[in-house]
Amino acid sequence: KRTGNQRSEATDARTLILPVDLSTDSGVKSIGYISAGRTITNVAVSVTTANTHNAAVTVGTSNNLTILAEARDSILSKQGQYSVESNYRTSDYTEIKANVINPSPASGQFTIIVTYV
């Protein structure tokens, strides 16, 4: 029988996913929470519909919204998958956030996928 932190096992997945629709989404969005002692290994931005209005996205924590992915790490005006390797380790229960910079809401869709172990 497994013993351990049951709350952590019940609430933690290996990925956090946030779909973003640039016709309506802007500002800081919660992607989800990761418990202490986990390592974020990858942040991917999958652009399914390109945006032509200078939108950008960063990924990080409440303390640093760019610590995991900066705006230059993905190109929202081109379809494709953009990926940033990471070895960021959580020291306590941490909220992962995206900052969607969307100066003029228009078409465009992407998904942020945060992978951790």
C-alpha positions in Angstrom: 0.0 0.0 0.0 1.2 3.5 -0.9 1.6 6.0 1.8 2.4 9.6 1.2 0.9 13.0 0.7 -2.6 12.0 -0.5 -3.6 15.5 -1.2 -0.7 16.1 -3.5 -1.2 12.8 -5.2 -4.9 13.6 -5.7 -4.5 17.1 -7.1 -1.2 17.0 -9.0 -1.2 15.9 -12.6 2.0 15.7 -14.7 0.8 18.5 -17.0 -1.1 21.8 -16.7 -3.0 23.0 -19.7 -4.5 26.4 -20.5 -6.3 27.1 -23.8 -6.3 30.8 -24.8 -8.6 32.5 -27.3 -7.2 35.9 -28.3 -10.6 37.2 -29.3 -11.6 37.3 -25.6 -8.5 36.6 -23.4 -6.1 39.1 -22.0 -4.1 39.7 -18.8 -2.8 37.3 -16.2 -4.4 33.9 -16.2 -3.9 31.0 -13.8 -2.7 27.8 -15.5 -2.8 25.8 -12.3 -0.9 24.8 -9.1 2.1 22.6 -8.5 3.1 21.2 -5.1 6.5 21.7 -3.4 9.5 19.8 -4.6 8.4 19.4 -8.2 10.5 20.2 -11.3 9.0 21.9 -14.3 10.7 20.3 -17.3 9.0 22.0 -20.3 6.7 24.8 -21.2 5.1 24.5 -24.7 2.9 27.0 -26.6 1.0 25.4 -29.4 -0.4 28.0 -31.8 -3.4 26.6 -33.7 -4.7 29.9 -35.1 -2.2 32.7 -35.8 -2.7 36.2 -34.5 -1.7 39.3 -36.5 -2.2 41.9 -33.8 1.1 41.7 -31.9 -0.1 39.4 -29.1 2.4 37.8 -26.9 2.5 35.4 -23.9 4.8 34.9 -20.9 4.7 32.0 -18.4 5.9 32.1 -14.8 4.8 32.4 -11.2 3.1 35.1 -9.1 6.6 36.4 -8.2 8.0 36.4 -11.7 5.7 36.1 -14.7 8.6 35.4 -17.1 10.7 32.9 -15.2 9.5 29.9 -17.3 8.9 31.4 -20.8 9.4 34.9 -22.2 7.5 36.6 -24.9 10.3 36.0 -27.4 10.0 32.2 -26.8 6.9 31.9 -29.0 5.6 33.5 -32.1 1.8 33.9 -31.9 1.6 35.2 -35.4 2.7 31.8 -36.8 1.1 28.4 -36.4 3.4 25.9 -34.7 4.7 24.5 -31.4 7.2 26.5 -29.4 9.0 24.8 -26.5 11.2 25.9 -23.7 13.2 23.4 -21.6 13.2 24.1 -17.9 14.6 22.8 -14.6 12.7 25.2 -12.3 12.0 23.5 -9.0 9.1 24.6 -6.8 10.0 25.3 -3.2 6.4 25.4 -2.0 2.9 25.1 -3.4 3.2 27.3 -6.5 0.6 28.9 -8.8 1.8 28.9 -12.4 0.5 31.8 -14.4 0.4 33.1 -18.0 0.5 36.8 -18.9 -1.5 37.2 -22.1 -0.4 40.5 -23.7 -3.2 41.3 -26.2 -3.2 44.9 -27.2 -6.1 44.6 -29.7 -8.2 41.5 -29.2 -8.7 39.6 -32.5 -8.5 36.1 -33.8 -5.9 33.7 -32.6 -5.8 30.6 -30.5 -3.1 28.8 -28.6 -2.6 26.3 -25.8 0.0 26.5 -23.0 1.2 23.1 -21.7 3.4 23.0 -18.6 5.0 19.6 -18.0 6.5 18.7 -14.6 7.8 15.7 -12.6 
